[in-house]
């Protein structure tokens, strides 16, 4: 009896896995990725271009500044935020490598300096309100995601992003909640935000 139960559970698990992959193949087969569009400007913020990347896993080489500073893999989200800070603020991060989620160090206290990025770091759920030009760090995938905060109101933020997916917009908005002296960005996986030291 126990053996029959184990076989049934194993078969059910196998069917579930196969169904998942079949569904993904059907859903994503209809997403058209325009290879000729890769590298085209799709948006800009404060004079810094946002480029089309196609799928989130696409890499089109490494972008190196004229002075040798590593801006990142074209046209990933990390490349955009590093290029944004480099062009807008002439900011070079001491650690110029790492995935998007590595930009946030949970061991650093709210409002203290993240030495790897030479930026102030704030946790999501901070007494410090997010600002325009902050780097928002999200734990969306195994690599994470980063974007620039492009607009802040009393109840919402807008982000500008590169490589959010082949059909995603370069802009997105999230609710911003202020409660008991704490600002919280209400979106899945927001770790916090980084800011240029003045």
C-alpha positions as a printed Julia matrix, in Angstrom:
198×3 Matrix{Float64}:
  0.0    0.0     0.0
  2.79   2.4     0.96
  4.68   1.55   -2.24
  1.6    2.33   -4.38
  1.22   5.66   -2.56
  4.88   6.57   -3.16
  4.61   5.65   -6.85
  1.45   7.74   -7.2
  3.07  10.73   -5.51
  6.17  10.4    -7.71
  4.02  10.22  -10.84
  2.0   13.25   -9.71
  5.18  15.22   -9.08
  6.58  14.27  -12.5
  3.35  15.29  -14.24
  3.37  18.62  -12.38
  6.93  19.38  -13.49
  6.2   18.45  -17.1
  3.0   20.53  -17.08
  4.9   23.54  -15.73
  7.56  23.38  -18.46
  4.95  22.81  -21.18
  2.96  25.81  -19.98
  6.08  28.0   -19.88
  7.05  26.93  -23.39
  3.58  27.78  -24.7
  3.35  31.12  -22.91
  6.83  32.35  -23.77
  6.81  31.02  -27.35
  4.44  33.84  -28.29
  6.72  36.59  -26.96
  8.45  38.05  -29.95
 12.03  39.13  -29.33
 13.25  41.56  -31.95
 16.99  40.89  -32.28
 17.43  43.98  -34.5
 16.08  46.16  -31.7
 18.79  45.12  -29.18
 20.82  48.19  -28.24
 18.19  50.69  -29.47
 17.33  53.59  -27.17
 13.88  53.03  -25.65
 13.88  55.73  -22.96
 16.14  58.24  -21.23
 16.31  59.92  -17.87
 18.38  63.02  -17.12
 20.19  62.55  -20.43
 21.17  58.92  -19.77
 19.83  56.44  -22.31
 17.93  53.24  -21.54
 18.58  50.48  -24.11
 16.48  47.54  -25.27
 17.97  44.2   -24.21
 15.39  41.63  -25.43
 15.24  38.77  -22.9
 16.47  39.29  -19.35
 19.31  36.83  -19.99
 20.63  38.54  -23.11
 24.19  39.88  -22.94
 25.74  41.94  -25.75
 29.31  42.23  -24.46
 30.78  44.36  -21.69
 30.52  48.15  -21.57
 33.8   49.76  -20.5
 34.14  53.54  -20.07
 36.96  55.37  -21.89
 38.92  55.54  -18.64
 38.69  51.75  -18.19
 35.88  51.72  -15.59
 33.66  48.65  -15.86
 30.06  49.75  -16.49
 28.75  46.19  -16.76
 27.25  43.78  -19.24
 25.29  45.4   -22.07
 22.24  45.93  -21.72
 21.56  44.53  -18.29
 19.93  46.5   -15.45
 23.25  46.85  -13.58
 24.89  48.43  -16.64
 22.2   51.12  -16.75
 22.43  52.16  -13.1
 26.23  52.16  -13.1
 26.3   54.15  -16.36
 23.67  56.51  -14.92
 25.74  57.24  -11.79
 28.94  57.49  -13.86
 27.5   59.96  -16.4
 25.32  61.97  -14.02
 27.56  62.11  -10.94
 30.98  60.93  -12.2
 30.62  58.18   -9.57
 32.72  55.03   -9.75
 31.84  52.18   -7.43
 34.83  50.64   -5.59
 33.41  47.2    -6.41
 32.42  47.47  -10.07
 31.17  43.86  -10.28
 28.29  41.84   -8.87
 24.7   40.97   -9.59
 21.91  43.45   -8.97
 20.93  42.02   -5.58
 24.58  42.32   -4.45
 24.24  46.1    -4.49
 22.33  45.92   -1.19
 24.12  44.62    1.9
 21.57  43.68    4.61
 24.31  43.8     7.27
 24.72  47.57    6.83
 22.55  49.65    9.16
 19.97  51.99    7.66
 21.5   55.29    6.55
 25.11  54.09    6.73
 27.7   53.9     3.94
 27.85  50.85    1.7
 31.63  50.84    1.11
 31.4   48.41   -1.83
 29.36  51.01   -3.74
 30.47  54.17   -1.87
 26.83  55.15   -1.45
 24.47  55.65    1.48
 22.21  52.66    1.95
 18.63  52.71    3.24
 16.47  49.7     4.04
 12.94  49.45    2.7
 11.12  50.62    5.79
 13.31  53.61    6.66
 12.68  56.99    8.32
 14.45  58.43    5.24
 12.15  58.97    2.27
 13.32  57.69   -1.14
 14.52  60.42   -3.53
 14.85  60.92   -7.26
 18.22  59.48   -8.46
 18.3   56.79   -5.75
 19.14  53.25   -6.88
 16.36  50.87   -5.88
 17.44  47.25   -5.29
 14.92  44.45   -5.74
 15.26  40.75   -5.03
 13.04  39.68   -7.95
 15.11  36.83   -9.4
 18.2   34.87   -8.44
 20.23  37.85   -9.75
 17.97  40.61   -8.48
 17.06  43.85  -10.27
 18.14  47.48   -9.95
 16.62  50.67  -11.3
 16.74  54.43  -10.8
 13.98  56.21   -8.91
 12.75  58.81  -11.39
  9.84  60.38   -9.5
  8.68  60.56   -5.87
  5.38  61.85   -4.49
  3.79  61.48   -1.07
  2.26  58.13   -1.98
  4.1   56.73   -5.01
  7.47  56.29   -6.67
  8.29  55.82  -10.34
 11.33  53.9   -11.52
 13.18  53.89  -14.82
 14.75  50.54  -15.66
 16.7   48.67  -18.27
 16.23  44.96  -19.04
 12.95  44.36  -17.21
 11.97  41.84  -19.91
 11.08  41.85  -23.62
  7.57  43.21  -23.13
  7.94  45.18  -19.87
  7.95  48.97  -19.83
 11.06  50.96  -18.97
  8.91  52.77  -16.37
  6.96  51.35  -13.44
  5.27  52.83  -10.38
  4.95  51.45   -6.85
  2.95  52.66   -3.85
  4.92  54.54   -1.19
  3.52  54.28    2.34
  4.38  56.56    5.27
  3.31  55.11    8.61
  4.64  55.62   12.15
  7.58  57.66   10.82
  8.66  54.95    8.36
  8.67  55.04    4.53
  7.95  51.73    2.8
  7.9   51.01   -0.92
  5.07  48.53   -1.38
  6.4   46.18   -4.04
  7.51  42.57   -3.94
 11.18  42.08   -3.13
 12.27  45.69   -2.47
 15.42  45.45   -0.34
 16.16  49.17   -0.15
 17.79  52.06   -1.98
 21.22  53.6    -2.37
 22.07  57.3    -2.63
 24.99  59.48   -3.61
 26.85  60.89   -0.61
 26.67  64.69   -0.63
